[in-house]
Amino acid sequence: MNTKLTLRMDDALIERAKQYSDRSGKSLSRLVSEFFSAIDAPAAPADLTPRVRSLVGALSGSPLDEDDYRRHLEEKHA
């Protein structure tokens, strides 16, 4: 069930949020919802960039392992 929520914020912050919303192609409601969902999500290691964090687990279940990656690097830099 979706319920309406009213937020009170500084005008400048609202404007920046709207600009970010336009750039990202996501509605303000979706951005706020994603933020609230992230509050209790398991914490990712702090030293990872957002792009790297988005890749964590991307290959789970894959037959590839660290040895495959080492071979790739050796071939690439040979």
Secondary structure, DSSP 4 states (H G I P E B T S, - for coil): ----------HHHHHHHHHHHHHHT--HHHHHHHHHHHHTSPPPPTTS-HHHHHHTTTTTT-S--HHHHHHHHHHHT-
